[in-house]
């Protein structure tokens, strides 16, 4: 009976070890994907801001108007 418990404990231990190794191997991929999505978000945000000012036309005119309102 003790041998059966030893086999079960060994099997569970090996399974946990395999799971831990898999998770450690996945961490760099998860970090890479997170950094990529953050970069894409910032890039798309910058593009939207740029498009807003380009679509409106004259960026210098907008800045002068803001300066006149600030003073």
Number of C-alpha atoms within 10 A of each C-alpha: 5 7 8 9 10 11 11 12 12 12 12 12 12 12 12 12 12 12 12 12 11 11 11 11 11 11 11 11 11 11 11 11 12 12 12 12 12 12 12 12 12 12 12 12 12 12 11 12 12 12 12 12 13 11 10 10 11 10 14 10 11 13 11 11 11 11 10 9 8 7 5
